[in-house]
Amino acid sequence: MLNNKVGFVIGYSGGASDQFVLKTVDGGFNWNRIDLGIAGTFNIYNDLNIINSNEIVVSGGNGSDDTGFVIRSKDGGVTWAYD
């Protein structure tokens, strides 16, 4: 959690192709799915770090070819780009 209202979580709902990032702005009462725009269906999100209110970093790997990735938002989770 960034503070008592804003927070993020990563997870999956069954398999590597069902990875997700969720964001709350009301202390966890409601969560919205965020599309990171990552290509491929076997990406596995391993870690999420909230650097500050603007910068969030998700890292992980591709389960099909064992490559890693880092994707970063610099606007509070609105847009994302590979780092």
C-alpha positions as a Markdown table, in Angstrom:
| # | Residue | x | y | z |
|---|---|---|---|---|
| 1 | Met | 0.0 | 0.0 | 0.0 |
| 2 | Leu | 1.2 | 3.5 | -0.8 |
| 3 | Asn | -1.0 | 5.0 | 1.9 |
| 4 | Asn | -4.3 | 4.2 | 3.7 |
| 5 | Lys | -6.2 | 4.6 | 0.4 |
| 6 | Val | -4.0 | 3.7 | -2.6 |
| 7 | Gly | -2.5 | 0.3 | -3.1 |
| 8 | Phe | -1.6 | -2.3 | -5.7 |
| 9 | Val | -1.5 | -6.1 | -5.8 |
| 10 | Ile | -0.3 | -8.7 | -8.3 |
| 11 | Gly | -1.6 | -12.2 | -8.6 |
| 12 | Tyr | -3.1 | -14.8 | -10.9 |
| 13 | Ser | -6.3 | -16.6 | -11.3 |
| 14 | Gly | -5.3 | -20.0 | -12.5 |
| 15 | Gly | -2.3 | -19.9 | -14.8 |
| 16 | Ala | 0.5 | -17.8 | -16.2 |
| 17 | Ser | -1.8 | -16.4 | -18.8 |
| 18 | Asp | -4.1 | -15.1 | -16.1 |
| 19 | Gln | -1.7 | -12.7 | -14.4 |
| 20 | Phe | -3.1 | -9.4 | -13.2 |
| 21 | Val | -2.4 | -6.2 | -11.3 |
| 22 | Leu | -5.1 | -4.6 | -9.3 |
| 23 | Lys | -5.3 | -1.0 | -7.9 |
| 24 | Thr | -7.4 | 0.4 | -5.1 |
| 25 | Val | -8.0 | 4.0 | -4.3 |
| 26 | Asp | -10.4 | 3.5 | -1.4 |
| 27 | Gly | -8.4 | 1.4 | 1.1 |
| 28 | Gly | -9.1 | -1.9 | -0.5 |
| 29 | Phe | -12.9 | -1.8 | -0.6 |
| 30 | Asn | -12.9 | -1.8 | -4.4 |
| 31 | Trp | -10.1 | -3.0 | -6.8 |
| 32 | Asn | -9.7 | -2.2 | -10.5 |
| 33 | Arg | -7.7 | -4.4 | -12.9 |
| 34 | Ile | -4.9 | -2.6 | -14.7 |
| 35 | Asp | -3.7 | -3.5 | -18.2 |
| 36 | Leu | 0.1 | -3.3 | -18.3 |
| 37 | Gly | 0.2 | -3.9 | -22.0 |
| 38 | Ile | 2.7 | -6.7 | -21.8 |
| 39 | Ala | 2.8 | -8.9 | -24.9 |
| 40 | Gly | 2.8 | -12.7 | -24.6 |
| 41 | Thr | 0.7 | -15.1 | -22.6 |
| 42 | Phe | 3.2 | -16.7 | -20.3 |
| 43 | Asn | 4.4 | -13.6 | -18.3 |
| 44 | Ile | 4.7 | -14.2 | -14.6 |
| 45 | Tyr | 4.6 | -11.2 | -12.3 |
| 46 | Asn | 7.0 | -11.9 | -9.5 |
| 47 | Asp | 7.3 | -8.6 | -7.7 |
| 48 | Leu | 5.6 | -5.2 | -7.4 |
| 49 | Asn | 7.3 | -2.2 | -5.8 |
| 50 | Ile | 5.7 | 1.2 | -5.1 |
| 51 | Ile | 8.5 | 3.7 | -5.2 |
| 52 | Asn | 6.4 | 6.7 | -4.6 |
| 53 | Ser | 2.9 | 8.0 | -5.6 |
| 54 | Asn | 3.9 | 8.2 | -9.2 |
| 55 | Glu | 6.4 | 5.4 | -9.8 |
| 56 | Ile | 5.4 | 1.7 | -9.6 |
| 57 | Val | 7.6 | -1.2 | -10.8 |
| 58 | Val | 6.5 | -4.7 | -11.7 |
| 59 | Ser | 9.2 | -7.3 | -12.5 |
| 60 | Gly | 8.8 | -10.9 | -13.6 |
| 61 | Gly | 9.7 | -13.5 | -16.2 |
| 62 | Asn | 8.4 | -15.2 | -19.3 |
| 63 | Gly | 7.6 | -18.8 | -18.5 |
| 64 | Ser | 8.0 | -19.9 | -22.1 |
| 65 | Asp | 11.6 | -18.7 | -22.7 |
| 66 | Asp | 12.9 | -17.8 | -19.2 |
| 67 | Thr | 13.6 | -14.2 | -20.0 |
| 68 | Gly | 13.0 | -11.5 | -17.4 |
| 69 | Phe | 11.3 | -8.1 | -17.6 |
| 70 | Val | 10.8 | -4.9 | -15.7 |
| 71 | Ile | 7.8 | -2.7 | -16.5 |
| 72 | Arg | 7.4 | 0.7 | -14.9 |
| 73 | Ser | 4.7 | 3.3 | -14.5 |
| 74 | Lys | 5.7 | 6.9 | -13.9 |
| 75 | Asp | 2.2 | 8.2 | -13.6 |
| 76 | Gly | 0.6 | 6.3 | -10.7 |
| 77 | Gly | -0.3 | 3.2 | -12.7 |
| 78 | Val | -2.1 | 4.8 | -15.6 |
| 79 | Thr | 0.5 | 4.0 | -18.3 |
| 80 | Trp | 3.3 | 1.4 | -18.4 |
| 81 | Ala | 6.5 | 0.9 | -20.3 |
| 82 | Tyr | 9.3 | -1.7 | -20.4 |
| 83 | Asp | 12.3 | -0.5 | -18.5 |
